[in-house]
Amino acid sequence: MFENDYNITGKHATYLKFLAAKNSGSRDDDEVSPTSAKIFERYIDVYMNAAIWGLLYKRTAPRDTSSDDRARIYADAYANERENCVFLYRMVLLLDKTTQLAPTERVDRAFRYDTQENKKEEFVANMELFHSYVRGGIEEMYEQFTDGCSTRDDYMNKVYEIMTAFKQEISGISYEDELAKLIR
């Protein structure tokens, strides 16, 4: 698990490249190129965050092959982030609501199928489910981080806005309540 290169294709590759600085080709930190918002440093950073976003927003997406665009996450990136990727994989499989499984089955799926020879097919299906959350998360991040943005400052303000709203959601403060306070 997370030992080989992984190719992301189609619009998901385009979005991933847009979100990562790796693709920007620009040396000026204040400049936003038309091909990159430079919100994340590396592809693997987008990938790991996308797993969380896909899960939080209950968003999955099928593999897109509508274009020839490809982005590769190399095995060495996985090697450096293996512990985090395995944790995210297990968390997604435990919290996934797309299937009706008993708690013991969820635990088996998250912690055992990747090591059992007789569960190879299930493991492949689980990895595909995980990657569908990654793809859904990439779509969600792209949509949220790029809405109405064209300059580096726009992107940084959008990141701040999204992270502030996220923090408030975790703290139990709804966005609507905050708006109501400001209007009064």
N, CA and C atoms as an extended XYZ file, in Angstrom:
552
Properties=species:S:1:pos:R:3:atomname:S:1:resname:S:1:resid:I:1 pbc="F F F"
N         0.851       -1.180        0.000 N   MET     1
C         0.000        0.000        0.000 CA  MET     1
C         0.893        1.238        0.000 C   MET     1
N         0.627        2.157       -0.935 N   PHE     2
C         1.377        3.408       -1.093 CA  PHE     2
C         2.875        3.146       -1.312 C   PHE     2
N         3.150        2.176       -2.155 N   GLU     3
C         4.545        1.843       -2.451 CA  GLU     3
C         4.915        2.105       -3.907 C   GLU     3
N         3.915        2.327       -4.770 N   ASN     4
C         4.162        2.540       -6.192 CA  ASN     4
C         3.692        3.932       -6.601 C   ASN     4
N         4.135        4.346       -7.790 N   ASP     5
C         3.643        5.600       -8.344 CA  ASP     5
C         2.131        5.493       -8.533 C   ASP     5
N         1.456        6.647       -8.477 N   TYR     6
C         0.020        6.688       -8.733 CA  TYR     6
C        -0.252        7.807       -9.720 C   TYR     6
N        -0.965        7.475      -10.799 N   ASN     7
C        -1.305        8.458      -11.827 CA  ASN     7
C        -2.715        8.972      -11.627 C   ASN     7
N        -2.839       10.272      -11.630 N   ILE     8
C        -4.139       10.930      -11.601 CA  ILE     8
C        -4.350       11.480      -13.008 C   ILE     8
N        -5.536       11.270      -13.554 N   THR     9
C        -5.767       11.603      -14.955 CA  THR     9
C        -6.896       12.613      -15.129 C   THR     9
N        -6.985       13.132      -16.347 N   GLY    10
C        -8.091       13.997      -16.739 CA  GLY    10
C        -8.165       15.279      -15.947 C   GLY    10
N        -9.396       15.704      -15.657 N   LYS    11
C        -9.593       16.978      -14.964 CA  LYS    11
C        -8.982       16.971      -13.566 C   LYS    11
N        -8.921       15.810      -12.937 N   HIS    12
C        -8.329       15.742      -11.596 CA  HIS    12
C        -6.840       16.053      -11.650 C   HIS    12
N        -6.170       15.620      -12.694 N   ALA    13
C        -4.751       15.965      -12.876 CA  ALA    13
C        -4.607       17.465      -13.110 C   ALA    13
N        -5.473       18.026      -13.922 N   THR    14
C        -5.441       19.472      -14.190 CA  THR    14
C        -5.643       20.254      -12.896 C   THR    14
N        -6.634       19.855      -12.111 N   TYR    15
C        -6.920       20.543      -10.847 CA  TYR    15
C        -5.768       20.382       -9.866 C   TYR    15
N        -5.235       19.173       -9.762 N   LEU    16
C        -4.114       18.917       -8.855 CA  LEU    16
C        -2.930       19.807       -9.225 C   LEU    16
N        -2.607       19.870      -10.484 N   LYS    17
C        -1.496       20.713      -10.943 CA  LYS    17
C        -1.763       22.176      -10.638 C   LYS    17
N        -3.005       22.595      -10.788 N   PHE    18
C        -3.354       23.980      -10.520 CA  PHE    18
C        -3.156       24.335       -9.048 C   PHE    18
N        -3.454       23.398       -8.166 N   LEU    19
C        -3.368       23.653       -6.725 CA  LEU    19
C        -1.949       23.564       -6.171 C   LEU    19
N        -1.033       22.941       -6.903 N   ALA    20
C         0.317       22.688       -6.394 CA  ALA    20
C         1.345       23.641       -6.983 C   ALA    20
N         2.277       24.082       -6.149 N   ALA    21
C         3.352       24.964       -6.595 CA  ALA    21
C         4.315       24.239       -7.511 C   ALA    21
N         4.420       22.935       -7.357 N   LYS    22
C         5.354       22.136       -8.156 CA  LYS    22
C         5.195       22.401       -9.650 C   LYS    22
N         3.976       22.670      -10.077 N   ASN    23
C         3.682       22.835      -11.497 CA  ASN    23
C         3.788       24.285      -11.969 C   ASN    23
N         3.995       25.222      -11.070 N   SER    24
C         3.807       26.625      -11.431 CA  SER    24
C         4.788       27.136      -12.469 C   SER    24
N         6.033       26.685      -12.435 N   GLY    25
C         7.014       27.196      -13.378 CA  GLY    25
C         7.423       28.620      -13.080 C   GLY    25
N         6.846       29.235      -12.079 N   SER    26
C         7.124       30.624      -11.721 CA  SER    26
C         8.064       30.671      -10.532 C   SER    26
N         9.017       31.553      -10.560 N   ARG    27
C         9.954       31.702       -9.439 CA  ARG    27
C         9.531       32.827       -8.504 C   ARG    27
N         8.597       33.653       -8.914 N   ASP    28
C         8.143       34.786       -8.133 CA  ASP    28
C         7.002       34.326       -7.227 C   ASP    28
N         7.205       34.404       -5.913 N   ASP    29
C         6.196       33.930       -4.976 CA  ASP    29
C         4.902       34.734       -5.027 C   ASP    29
N         4.943       35.971       -5.515 N   ASP    30
C         3.748       36.787       -5.559 CA  ASP    30
C         2.970       36.622       -6.862 C   ASP    30
N         3.560       35.942       -7.805 N   GLU    31
C         2.930       35.792       -9.109 CA  GLU    31
C         2.118       34.506       -9.160 C   GLU    31
N         0.933       34.591       -9.688 N   VAL    32
C         0.106       33.412       -9.911 CA  VAL    32
C         0.087       33.176      -11.404 C   VAL    32
N         0.534       31.999      -11.787 N   SER    33
C         0.528       31.689      -13.212 CA  SER    33
C        -0.864       31.205      -13.593 C   SER    33
N        -1.191       31.253      -14.874 N   PRO    34
C        -2.500       30.752      -15.288 CA  PRO    34
C        -2.653       29.254      -15.058 C   PRO    34
N        -1.559       28.544      -14.804 N   THR    35
C        -1.642       27.097      -14.599 CA  THR    35
C        -1.468       26.678      -13.149 C   THR    35
N        -1.306       27.629      -12.220 N   SER    36
C        -1.097       27.224      -10.835 CA  SER    36
C        -1.467       28.314       -9.840 C   SER    36
N        -2.248       27.932       -8.834 N   ALA    37
C        -2.577       28.842       -7.736 CA  ALA    37
C        -1.518       28.764       -6.642 C   ALA    37
N        -0.705       27.703       -6.634 N   LYS    38
C         0.362       27.491       -5.661 CA  LYS    38
C        -0.153       27.510       -4.217 C   LYS    38
N        -1.257       26.850       -3.971 N   ILE    39
C        -1.808       26.779       -2.621 CA  ILE    39
C        -1.083       25.726       -1.796 C   ILE    39
N        -0.723       24.614       -2.424 N   PHE    40
C         0.021       23.548       -1.765 CA  PHE    40
C         1.394       23.440       -2.411 C   PHE    40
N         2.357       22.964       -1.663 N   GLU    41
C         3.725       22.872       -2.161 CA  GLU    41
C         3.912       21.720       -3.150 C   GLU    41
N         3.387       20.535       -2.795 N   ARG    42
C         3.658       19.338       -3.590 CA  ARG    42
C         2.356       18.626       -3.961 C   ARG    42
N         2.448       17.776       -4.957 N   TYR    43
C         1.298       16.969       -5.352 CA  TYR    43
C         0.816       16.107       -4.192 C   TYR    43
N         1.736       15.531       -3.454 N   ILE    44
C         1.355       14.654       -2.340 CA  ILE    44
C         0.583       15.435       -1.276 C   ILE    44
N         0.885       16.726       -1.125 N   ASP    45
C         0.146       17.559       -0.169 CA  ASP    45
C        -1.305       17.734       -0.622 C   ASP    45
N        -1.490       17.962       -1.910 N   VAL    46
C        -2.852       18.068       -2.459 CA  VAL    46
C        -3.569       16.736       -2.260 C   VAL    46
N        -2.905       15.642       -2.585 N   TYR    47
C        -3.463       14.297       -2.491 CA  TYR    47
C        -3.948       14.000       -1.063 C   TYR    47
N        -3.100       14.249       -0.077 N   MET    48
C        -3.468       13.933        1.305 CA  MET    48
C        -4.609       14.822        1.794 C   MET    48
N        -4.544       16.113        1.484 N   ASN    49
C        -5.628       17.012        1.873 CA  ASN    49
C        -6.920       16.646        1.158 C   ASN    49
N        -6.816       16.242       -0.091 N   ALA    50
C        -8.005       15.880       -0.867 CA  ALA    50
C        -8.737       14.695       -0.244 C   ALA    50
N        -8.011       13.742        0.317 N   ALA    51
C        -8.666       12.601        0.976 CA  ALA    51
C        -9.558       13.098        2.108 C   ALA    51
N        -9.062       14.056        2.866 N   ILE    52
C        -9.825       14.611        3.986 CA  ILE    52
C       -11.023       15.408        3.475 C   ILE    52
N       -10.786       16.253        2.474 N   TRP    53
C       -11.870       17.072        1.926 CA  TRP    53
C       -12.954       16.196        1.323 C   TRP    53
N       -12.569       15.165        0.605 N   GLY    54
C       -13.560       14.271        0.025 CA  GLY    54
C       -14.421       13.631        1.103 C   GLY    54
N       -13.783       13.199        2.168 N   LEU    55
C       -14.515       12.574        3.269 CA  LEU    55
C       -15.418       13.586        3.973 C   LEU    55
N       -14.879       14.754        4.307 N   LEU    56
C       -15.658       15.766        5.028 CA  LEU    56
C       -16.856       16.265        4.222 C   LEU    56
N       -16.668       16.422        2.929 N   TYR    57
C       -17.744       16.919        2.082 CA  TYR    57
C       -18.542       15.795        1.426 C   TYR    57
N       -18.260       14.553        1.862 N   LYS    58
C       -18.976       13.373        1.334 CA  LYS    58
C       -18.975       13.376       -0.186 C   LYS    58
N       -17.797       13.615       -0.725 N   ARG    59
C       -17.696       13.751       -2.180 CA  ARG    59
C       -16.717       12.729       -2.743 C   ARG    59
N       -17.221       11.933       -3.651 N   THR    60
C       -16.387       10.993       -4.383 CA  THR    60
C       -16.506       11.330       -5.863 C   THR    60
N       -15.564       10.857       -6.645 N   ALA    61
C       -15.603       11.097       -8.087 CA  ALA    61
C       -14.973        9.917       -8.808 C   ALA    61
N       -15.556        9.537       -9.924 N   PRO    62
C       -14.948        8.462      -10.719 CA  PRO    62
C       -13.697        8.969      -11.422 C   PRO    62
N       -12.871        8.044      -11.847 N   ARG    63
C       -11.669        8.381      -12.614 CA  ARG    63
C       -12.097        9.097      -13.888 C   ARG    63
N       -11.439       10.203      -14.192 N   ASP    64
C       -11.775       10.981      -15.384 CA  ASP    64
C       -10.742       10.711      -16.472 C   ASP    64
N       -11.223       10.360      -17.634 N   THR    65
C       -10.325       10.106      -18.763 CA  THR    65
C       -10.692       10.994      -19.950 C   THR    65
N       -11.346       12.113      -19.672 N   SER    66
C       -11.812       12.976      -20.760 CA  SER    66
C       -10.687       13.752      -21.431 C   SER    66
N        -9.528       13.808      -20.782 N   SER    67
C        -8.379       14.469      -21.409 CA  SER    67
C        -7.138       13.610      -21.179 C   SER    67
N        -6.063       13.965      -21.870 N   ASP    68
C        -4.807       13.225      -21.734 CA  ASP    68
C        -3.937       13.746      -20.590 C   ASP    68
N        -4.436       14.725      -19.841 N   ASP    69
C        -3.642       15.303      -18.764 CA  ASP    69
C        -3.378       14.255      -17.689 C   ASP    69
N        -2.135       14.230      -17.200 N   ARG    70
C        -1.739       13.278      -16.163 CA  ARG    70
C        -0.871       13.985      -15.131 C   ARG    70
N        -1.017       13.549      -13.894 N   ALA    71
C        -0.140       13.986      -12.810 CA  ALA    71
C         0.266       12.721      -12.072 C   ALA    71
N         1.537       12.607      -11.774 N   ARG    72
C         2.041       11.400      -11.126 CA  ARG    72
C         2.530       11.741       -9.723 C   ARG    72
N         2.073       10.938       -8.787 N   ILE    73
C         2.616       11.001       -7.431 CA  ILE    73
C         3.595        9.845       -7.347 C   ILE    73
N         4.848       10.176       -7.152 N   TYR    74
C         5.910        9.183       -7.199 CA  TYR    74
C         6.000        8.382       -5.900 C   TYR    74
N         6.522        7.184       -6.025 N   ALA    75
C         6.671        6.284       -4.882 CA  ALA    75
C         7.519        6.913       -3.786 C   ALA    75
N         8.517        7.726       -4.145 N   ASP    76
C         9.341        8.340       -3.095 CA  ASP    76
C         8.550        9.358       -2.288 C   ASP    76
N         7.568       10.023       -2.909 N   ALA    77
C         6.699       10.938       -2.150 CA  ALA    77
C         5.854       10.140       -1.160 C   ALA    77
N         5.338        8.997       -1.624 N   TYR    78
C         4.598        8.118       -0.724 CA  TYR    78
C         5.501        7.600        0.392 C   TYR    78
N         6.744        7.270        0.064 N   ALA    79
C         7.664        6.753        1.082 CA  ALA    79
C         7.867        7.779        2.188 C   ALA    79
N         7.992        9.038        1.803 N   ASN    80
C         8.187       10.108        2.792 CA  ASN    80
C         6.933       10.381        3.616 C   ASN    80
N         5.762       10.100        3.049 N   GLU    81
C         4.483       10.389        3.717 CA  GLU    81
C         3.667        9.128        3.991 C   GLU    81
N         4.339        7.994        3.969 N   ARG    82
C         3.637        6.712        4.092 CA  ARG    82
C         2.759        6.632        5.335 C   ARG    82
N         3.290        6.988        6.469 N   GLU    83
C         2.527        6.908        7.721 CA  GLU    83
C         1.252        7.751        7.629 C   GLU    83
N         1.358        8.956        7.082 N   ASN    84
C         0.189        9.829        6.938 CA  ASN    84
C        -0.815        9.251        5.942 C   ASN    84
N        -0.320        8.723        4.835 N   CYS    85
C        -1.210        8.154        3.815 CA  CYS    85
C        -1.946        6.929        4.349 C   CYS    85
N        -1.259        6.065        5.069 N   VAL    86
C        -1.900        4.883        5.649 CA  VAL    86
C        -2.957        5.313        6.663 C   VAL    86
N        -2.625        6.297        7.496 N   PHE    87
C        -3.595        6.814        8.470 CA  PHE    87
C        -4.844        7.337        7.749 C   PHE    87
N        -4.646        8.120        6.693 N   LEU    88
C        -5.775        8.680        5.944 CA  LEU    88
C        -6.610        7.567        5.301 C   LEU    88
N        -5.940        6.587        4.738 N   TYR    89
C        -6.635        5.450        4.129 CA  TYR    89
C        -7.525        4.765        5.175 C   TYR    89
N        -6.959        4.471        6.321 N   ARG    90
C        -7.716        3.775        7.367 CA  ARG    90
C        -8.876        4.636        7.869 C   ARG    90
N        -8.633        5.926        8.030 N   MET    91
C        -9.683        6.840        8.492 CA  MET    91
C       -10.836        6.889        7.481 C   MET    91
N       -10.513        7.013        6.201 N   VAL    92
C       -11.550        7.069        5.167 CA  VAL    92
C       -12.367        5.788        5.168 C   VAL    92
N       -11.711        4.639        5.247 N   LEU    93
C       -12.447        3.372        5.216 CA  LEU    93
C       -13.296        3.167        6.465 C   LEU    93
N       -12.833        3.665        7.593 N   LEU    94
C       -13.639        3.556        8.809 CA  LEU    94
C       -14.856        4.470        8.770 C   LEU    94
N       -14.702        5.661        8.211 N   LEU    95
C       -15.764        6.668        8.250 CA  LEU    95
C       -16.624        6.730        6.996 C   LEU    95
N       -16.271        5.970        5.978 N   ASP    96
C       -17.029        5.957        4.727 CA  ASP    96
C       -18.472        5.556        4.983 C   ASP    96
N       -19.396        6.315        4.427 N   LYS    97
C       -20.831        6.033        4.609 CA  LYS    97
C       -21.492        5.538        3.323 C   LYS    97
N       -20.708        5.232        2.293 N   THR    98
C       -21.302        4.785        1.037 CA  THR    98
C       -21.724        3.321        1.084 C   THR    98
N       -21.274        2.596        2.082 N   THR    99
C       -21.663        1.196        2.236 CA  THR    99
C       -22.238        0.990        3.628 C   THR    99
N       -23.100        0.015        3.742 N   GLN   100
C       -23.714       -0.325        5.029 CA  GLN   100
C       -22.975       -1.527        5.609 C   GLN   100
N       -21.940       -1.259        6.384 N   LEU   101
C       -21.160       -2.334        6.985 CA  LEU   101
C       -21.272       -2.270        8.502 C   LEU   101
N       -21.208       -3.424        9.112 N   ALA   102
C       -21.167       -3.495       10.568 CA  ALA   102
C       -19.817       -2.937       11.045 C   ALA   102
N       -19.761       -2.449       12.258 N   PRO   103
C       -18.496       -1.891       12.767 CA  PRO   103
C       -17.311       -2.850       12.654 C   PRO   103
N       -17.523       -4.126       12.909 N   THR   104
C       -16.407       -5.076       12.807 CA  THR   104
C       -15.936       -5.215       11.361 C   THR   104
N       -16.867       -5.161       10.414 N   GLU   105
C       -16.490       -5.224        8.995 CA  GLU   105
C       -15.707       -3.973        8.585 C   GLU   105
N       -16.093       -2.819        9.114 N   ARG   106
C       -15.356       -1.580        8.829 CA  ARG   106
C       -13.909       -1.682        9.328 C   ARG   106
N       -13.753       -2.218       10.514 N   VAL   107
C       -12.416       -2.377       11.090 CA  VAL   107
C       -11.595       -3.355       10.254 C   VAL   107
N       -12.194       -4.470        9.889 N   ASP   108
C       -11.486       -5.445        9.047 CA  ASP   108
C       -11.072       -4.810        7.730 C   ASP   108
N       -11.988       -4.099        7.115 N   ARG   109
C       -11.721       -3.452        5.824 CA  ARG   109
C       -10.571       -2.449        5.943 C   ARG   109
N       -10.551       -1.694        7.020 N   ALA   110
C        -9.542       -0.648        7.190 CA  ALA   110
C        -8.184       -1.179        7.640 C   ALA   110
N        -8.180       -2.245        8.442 N   PHE   111
C        -6.922       -2.675        9.063 CA  PHE   111
C        -6.416       -4.052        8.646 C   PHE   111
N        -7.244       -4.871        8.015 N   ARG   112
C        -6.807       -6.235        7.740 CA  ARG   112
C        -6.706       -6.586        6.267 C   ARG   112
N        -7.607       -6.078        5.457 N   TYR   113
C        -7.672       -6.517        4.059 CA  TYR   113
C        -6.391       -6.233        3.282 C   TYR   113
N        -5.655       -5.221        3.671 N   ASP   114
C        -4.425       -4.900        2.940 CA  ASP   114
C        -3.307       -5.902        3.229 C   ASP   114
N        -3.466       -6.743        4.241 N   THR   115
C        -2.415       -7.711        4.576 CA  THR   115
C        -2.829       -9.158        4.320 C   THR   115
N        -4.089       -9.396        4.023 N   GLN   116
C        -4.574      -10.761        3.836 CA  GLN   116
C        -4.575      -11.141        2.355 C   GLN   116
N        -3.918      -12.224        2.039 N   GLU   117
C        -3.824      -12.699        0.653 CA  GLU   117
C        -5.199      -12.991        0.050 C   GLU   117
N        -6.105      -13.543        0.834 N   ASN   118
C        -7.418      -13.915        0.308 CA  ASN   118
C        -8.368      -12.720        0.170 C   ASN   118
N        -7.913      -11.532        0.499 N   LYS   119
C        -8.743      -10.325        0.412 CA  LYS   119
C        -8.178       -9.314       -0.586 C   LYS   119
N        -7.385       -9.795       -1.536 N   LYS   120
C        -6.759       -8.890       -2.511 CA  LYS   120
C        -7.786       -8.097       -3.319 C   LYS   120
N        -8.844       -8.762       -3.763 N   GLU   121
C        -9.867       -8.073       -4.556 CA  GLU   121
C       -10.555       -6.991       -3.739 C   GLU   121
N       -10.859       -7.299       -2.490 N   GLU   122
C       -11.486       -6.317       -1.612 CA  GLU   122
C       -10.543       -5.143       -1.359 C   GLU   122
N        -9.257       -5.449       -1.192 N   PHE   123
C        -8.272       -4.391       -0.976 CA  PHE   123
C        -8.202       -3.458       -2.194 C   PHE   123
N        -8.195       -4.036       -3.394 N   VAL   124
C        -8.174       -3.221       -4.619 CA  VAL   124
C        -9.416       -2.327       -4.656 C   VAL   124
N       -10.564       -2.873       -4.314 N   ALA   125
C       -11.807       -2.090       -4.283 CA  ALA   125
C       -11.726       -0.989       -3.225 C   ALA   125
N       -11.115       -1.302       -2.083 N   ASN   126
C       -10.957       -0.294       -1.028 CA  ASN   126
C       -10.031        0.840       -1.458 C   ASN   126
N        -8.953        0.491       -2.156 N   MET   127
C        -8.048        1.532       -2.664 CA  MET   127
C        -8.771        2.411       -3.685 C   MET   127
N        -9.602        1.797       -4.518 N   GLU   128
C       -10.371        2.578       -5.490 CA  GLU   128
C       -11.360        3.497       -4.774 C   GLU   128
N       -11.990        3.011       -3.711 N   LEU   129
C       -12.885        3.857       -2.922 CA  LEU   129
C       -12.106        5.029       -2.326 C   LEU   129
N       -10.949        4.742       -1.746 N   PHE   130
C       -10.105        5.805       -1.190 CA  PHE   130
C        -9.757        6.826       -2.266 C   PHE   130
N        -9.335        6.357       -3.428 N   HIS   131
C        -8.962        7.273       -4.505 CA  HIS   131
C       -10.163        8.043       -5.046 C   HIS   131
N       -11.359        7.461       -4.953 N   SER   132
C       -12.542        8.221       -5.372 CA  SER   132
C       -12.782        9.390       -4.417 C   SER   132
N       -12.502        9.198       -3.126 N   TYR   133
C       -12.578       10.308       -2.177 CA  TYR   133
C       -11.490       11.354       -2.476 C   TYR   133
N       -10.313       10.893       -2.842 N   VAL   134
C        -9.238       11.828       -3.205 CA  VAL   134
C        -9.672       12.671       -4.403 C   VAL   134
N       -10.195       12.021       -5.431 N   ARG   135
C       -10.637       12.753       -6.619 CA  ARG   135
C       -11.769       13.723       -6.286 C   ARG   135
N       -12.721       13.281       -5.479 N   GLY   136
C       -13.802       14.170       -5.051 CA  GLY   136
C       -13.279       15.345       -4.253 C   GLY   136
N       -12.297       15.077       -3.404 N   GLY   137
C       -11.682       16.150       -2.617 CA  GLY   137
C       -10.919       17.135       -3.482 C   GLY   137
N       -10.251       16.630       -4.509 N   ILE   138
C        -9.540       17.523       -5.442 CA  ILE   138
C       -10.547       18.455       -6.119 C   ILE   138
N       -11.668       17.901       -6.545 N   GLU   139
C       -12.700       18.729       -7.165 CA  GLU   139
C       -13.212       19.788       -6.187 C   GLU   139
N       -13.485       19.377       -4.966 N   GLU   140
C       -14.016       20.298       -3.948 CA  GLU   140
C       -13.018       21.408       -3.642 C   GLU   140
N       -11.764       21.056       -3.453 N   MET   141
C       -10.743       22.071       -3.167 CA  MET   141
C       -10.593       23.032       -4.337 C   MET   141
N       -10.538       22.493       -5.533 N   TYR   142
C       -10.389       23.334       -6.720 CA  TYR   142
C       -11.534       24.338       -6.794 C   TYR   142
N       -12.758       23.851       -6.616 N   GLU   143
C       -13.922       24.738       -6.688 CA  GLU   143
C       -13.889       25.802       -5.590 C   GLU   143
N       -13.598       25.385       -4.366 N   GLN   144
C       -13.616       26.341       -3.258 CA  GLN   144
C       -12.457       27.327       -3.317 C   GLN   144
N       -11.264       26.837       -3.629 N   PHE   145
C       -10.092       27.712       -3.606 CA  PHE   145
C        -9.994       28.629       -4.816 C   PHE   145
N       -10.711       28.334       -5.883 N   THR   146
C       -10.548       29.145       -7.086 CA  THR   146
C       -11.731       30.060       -7.372 C   THR   146
N       -12.822       29.895       -6.668 N   ASP   147
C       -14.016       30.689       -6.916 CA  ASP   147
C       -13.724       32.188       -6.736 C   ASP   147
N       -13.743       32.932       -7.830 N   GLY   148
C       -13.548       34.373       -7.795 CA  GLY   148
C       -12.114       34.828       -7.598 C   GLY   148
N       -11.141       33.982       -7.832 N   CYS   149
C        -9.739       34.321       -7.590 CA  CYS   149
C        -8.969       34.458       -8.901 C   CYS   149
N        -8.057       35.448       -8.924 N   SER   150
C        -7.193       35.589      -10.099 CA  SER   150
C        -5.775       36.025       -9.736 C   SER   150
N        -5.574       36.560       -8.530 N   THR   151
C        -4.233       36.981       -8.117 CA  THR   151
C        -3.797       36.176       -6.906 C   THR   151
N        -2.511       36.251       -6.605 N   ARG   152
C        -1.967       35.532       -5.438 CA  ARG   152
C        -2.678       35.985       -4.160 C   ARG   152
N        -2.920       37.284       -4.025 N   ASP   153
C        -3.634       37.788       -2.849 CA  ASP   153
C        -5.057       37.225       -2.777 C   ASP   153
N        -5.722       37.128       -3.926 N   ASP   154
C        -7.059       36.539       -3.950 CA  ASP   154
C        -7.030       35.114       -3.407 C   ASP   154
N        -6.037       34.335       -3.863 N   TYR   155
C        -5.939       32.940       -3.414 CA  TYR   155
C        -5.638       32.866       -1.921 C   TYR   155
N        -4.751       33.705       -1.444 N   MET   156
C        -4.412       33.681       -0.012 CA  MET   156
C        -5.606       34.123        0.831 C   MET   156
N        -6.336       35.116        0.380 N   ASN   157
C        -7.539       35.535        1.099 CA  ASN   157
C        -8.577       34.431        1.110 C   ASN   157
N        -8.720       33.727       -0.010 N   LYS   158
C        -9.675       32.622       -0.099 CA  LYS   158
C        -9.264       31.487        0.845 C   LYS   158
N        -7.976       31.173        0.889 N   VAL   159
C        -7.485       30.137        1.804 CA  VAL   159
C        -7.797       30.535        3.247 C   VAL   159
N        -7.526       31.782        3.596 N   TYR   160
C        -7.808       32.269        4.952 CA  TYR   160
C        -9.307       32.164        5.256 C   TYR   160
N       -10.128       32.591        4.317 N   GLU   161
C       -11.585       32.545        4.494 CA  GLU   161
C       -12.066       31.113        4.708 C   GLU   161
N       -11.588       30.198        3.895 N   ILE   162
C       -12.008       28.796        3.996 CA  ILE   162
C       -11.524       28.177        5.309 C   ILE   162
N       -10.287       28.449        5.678 N   MET   163
C        -9.751       27.874        6.917 CA  MET   163
C       -10.445       28.461        8.150 C   MET   163
N       -10.782       29.730        8.108 N   THR   164
C       -11.508       30.353        9.217 CA  THR   164
C       -12.893       29.730        9.347 C   THR   164
N       -13.600       29.582        8.234 N   ALA   165
C       -14.921       28.955        8.262 CA  ALA   165
C       -14.818       27.510        8.759 C   ALA   165
N       -13.780       26.802        8.322 N   PHE   166
C       -13.570       25.424        8.747 CA  PHE   166
C       -13.340       25.353       10.254 C   PHE   166
N       -12.503       26.246       10.762 N   LYS   167
C       -12.231       26.288       12.208 CA  LYS   167
C       -13.517       26.569       12.990 C   LYS   167
N       -14.323       27.482       12.478 N   GLN   168
C       -15.578       27.805       13.158 CA  GLN   168
C       -16.539       26.626       13.133 C   GLN   168
N       -16.584       25.901       12.026 N   GLU   169
C       -17.435       24.714       11.944 CA  GLU   169
C       -17.015       23.686       12.985 C   GLU   169
N       -15.714       23.484       13.122 N   ILE   170
C       -15.208       22.526       14.104 CA  ILE   170
C       -15.556       22.984       15.516 C   ILE   170
N       -15.509       24.301       15.732 N   SER   171
C       -15.817       24.855       17.048 CA  SER   171
C       -17.313       24.920       17.317 C   SER   171
N       -18.124       24.575       16.331 N   GLY   172
C       -19.570       24.581       16.513 CA  GLY   172
C       -20.219       25.923       16.230 C   GLY   172
N       -19.508       26.827       15.597 N   ILE   173
C       -20.056       28.138       15.259 CA  ILE   173
C       -20.464       28.093       13.787 C   ILE   173
N       -21.730       28.289       13.520 N   SER   174
C       -22.171       28.216       12.136 CA  SER   174
C       -21.888       29.528       11.408 C   SER   174
N       -21.657       29.413       10.143 N   TYR   175
C       -21.387       30.569        9.291 CA  TYR   175
C       -22.592       31.506        9.284 C   TYR   175
N       -23.791       30.938        9.261 N   GLU   176
C       -25.006       31.736        9.242 CA  GLU   176
C       -25.147       32.549       10.532 C   GLU   176
N       -24.812       31.956       11.685 N   ASP   177
C       -24.870       32.680       12.960 CA  ASP   177
C       -23.897       33.852       12.972 C   ASP   177
N       -22.709       33.619       12.453 N   GLU   178
C       -21.706       34.700       12.387 CA  GLU   178
C       -22.194       35.841       11.496 C   GLU   178
N       -22.782       35.503       10.363 N   LEU   179
C       -23.330       36.527        9.467 CA  LEU   179
C       -24.450       37.298       10.142 C   LEU   179
N       -25.319       36.586       10.854 N   ALA   180
C       -26.427       37.244       11.554 CA  ALA   180
C       -25.911       38.234       12.587 C   ALA   180
N       -24.847       37.888       13.303 N   LYS   181
C       -24.239       38.794       14.282 CA  LYS   181
C       -23.711       40.052       13.623 C   LYS   181
N       -23.051       39.863       12.480 N   LEU   182
C       -22.472       41.016       11.768 CA  LEU   182
C       -23.546       41.942       11.231 C   LEU   182
N       -24.674       41.383       10.809 N   ILE   183
C       -25.752       42.195       10.240 CA  ILE   183
C       -26.458       43.004       11.315 C   ILE   183
N       -26.577       42.478       12.504 N   ARG   184
C       -27.273       43.170       13.607 CA  ARG   184
C       -26.557       44.367       14.021 C   ARG   184
